[in-house]
Amino acid sequence: MQKVGRTGLVAMALLGIASSSAWAGDLVGSWRGEGSVSFASGARERATCRAQYSRRSNEGYTVRAVCATPSGKAEQTAALNRISEDTYRGTFHNAEYGISGTIYVRTNGTTHTVALTSEAGSASLRFHK
């Protein structure tokens, strides 16, 4: 069961892909990133991710993402809303493993950082287009 939880959390990490610019219109498209996933058990793994952002409103987006770690691969979805000039907040869900949580995205020039949290663990990632 631990491996399943890790895979689901990896998927969670995938959703952290965001824009290199602070304006909402810049999120649309494909993004790649990497970082680390920390599980509730205390284990930690490197993750690589890909995500596709689509506009759902002027300052809101939906995300479909896939992440992989040494222990597995997972897919998930997320909804993001702009909360300040360079920050987005939302929720993610992995239906396969029943994991949901919060995602924060902060843009900075041509990169962005993503922080995800859930009861299954957390993730910290850096992305680029």
C-alpha distance (Angstrom), angle and dihedral (degrees) to the residues before:
residue distance angle dihedral
M1 . . .
Q2 3.81 . .
K3 3.80 90.9 .
V4 3.80 91.2 52.6
G5 3.80 90.5 51.0
R6 3.79 90.8 50.2
T7 3.76 92.7 49.9
G8 3.79 91.3 50.6
L9 3.77 91.2 49.7
V10 3.77 89.9 49.8
A11 3.77 87.9 56.2
M12 3.77 87.4 51.4
A13 3.78 89.4 55.7
L14 3.74 90.0 54.7
L15 3.72 93.5 65.9
G16 3.72 91.7 64.9
I17 3.74 93.6 88.7
A18 3.78 111.4 122.3
S19 3.75 142.8 154.8
S20 3.76 135.4 -61.7
S21 3.80 89.5 -138.7
A22 3.78 133.0 56.0
W23 3.82 97.5 -127.3
A24 3.80 115.4 94.7
G25 3.82 94.4 -127.3
D26 3.80 91.0 65.8
L27 3.82 95.6 67.4
V28 3.79 95.4 72.8
G29 3.79 112.6 107.8
S30 3.79 143.1 36.9
W31 3.81 124.3 -37.3
R32 3.83 135.9 -175.1
G33 3.77 129.2 -158.5
E34 3.76 150.0 152.0
G35 3.76 139.9 -151.7
S36 3.77 141.3 119.2
V37 3.78 137.4 -56.6
S38 3.82 121.2 -152.3
F39 3.80 116.4 -159.8
A40 3.80 127.6 -149.2
S41 3.83 87.3 -111.7
G42 3.81 89.8 63.1
A43 3.83 94.5 -107.6
R44 3.80 117.7 133.0
E45 3.83 130.8 -158.5
R46 3.80 138.3 179.4
A47 3.82 114.9 -113.0
T48 3.79 136.3 -161.9
C49 3.80 119.7 -161.3
R50 3.80 145.3 -173.7
A51 3.79 125.2 -165.0
Q52 3.78 139.6 179.1
Y53 3.82 119.0 -148.5
S54 3.81 123.5 -157.0
R55 3.80 127.1 -176.0
R56 3.83 116.0 -113.2
S57 3.83 96.8 169.3
N58 3.83 138.6 -7.9
E59 3.81 91.8 -75.7
G60 3.80 102.0 13.3
Y61 3.81 132.9 85.6
T62 3.76 142.0 -175.5
V63 3.78 119.3 -141.5
R64 3.80 132.9 -158.9
A65 3.79 112.3 -166.9
V66 3.81 144.0 176.3
C67 3.80 124.5 -161.8
A68 3.78 132.9 -178.4
T69 3.80 133.7 -159.7
P70 3.80 130.2 170.4
S71 3.83 88.4 -89.6
G72 3.80 98.3 51.5
K73 3.79 154.3 -54.6
A74 3.81 129.7 -91.6
E75 3.82 141.9 178.4
Q76 3.79 128.5 -145.7
T77 3.79 146.4 157.1
A78 3.79 134.8 -126.6
A79 3.80 141.7 -174.8
L80 3.83 118.4 -143.2
N81 3.81 131.8 -168.7
R82 3.79 127.5 -169.7
I83 3.83 110.2 -113.9
S84 3.82 99.5 172.6
E85 3.79 140.0 -1.4
D86 3.82 94.0 -74.0
T87 3.82 104.4 14.1
Y88 3.79 135.3 84.0
R89 3.80 128.3 -174.6
G90 3.76 131.3 -171.0
T91 3.76 149.3 125.8
F92 3.77 132.1 -83.9
H93 3.79 131.9 -158.9
N94 3.78 134.3 -165.5
A95 3.82 106.5 -163.1
E96 3.82 94.4 -172.0
Y97 3.82 93.4 61.1
G98 3.81 100.0 22.7
I99 3.81 94.2 -120.4
S100 3.81 122.7 148.1
G101 3.78 132.5 168.8
T102 3.78 149.0 131.3
I103 3.80 128.0 -59.8
Y104 3.84 126.7 -162.8
V105 3.80 122.7 -170.1
R106 3.80 123.9 -168.9
T107 3.81 119.9 -172.1
N108 3.82 123.6 -148.9
G109 3.78 119.1 173.6
T110 3.80 110.3 -60.0
T111 3.80 95.6 -13.3
H112 3.76 136.6 56.9
T113 3.78 136.7 -161.5
V114 3.77 126.1 -138.8
A115 3.80 130.3 -158.8
L116 3.80 121.0 -169.6
T117 3.78 129.0 -175.1
S118 3.80 135.1 -174.7
E119 3.78 138.7 143.5
A120 3.83 87.2 -90.6
G121 3.83 93.1 59.8
S122 3.79 141.5 -83.7
A123 3.79 141.4 -82.8
S124 3.79 137.2 -152.6
L125 3.82 118.7 -163.5
R126 3.81 142.3 168.7
F127 3.83 120.0 -147.9
H128 3.80 142.1 -169.2
K129 3.79 135.4 -179.5
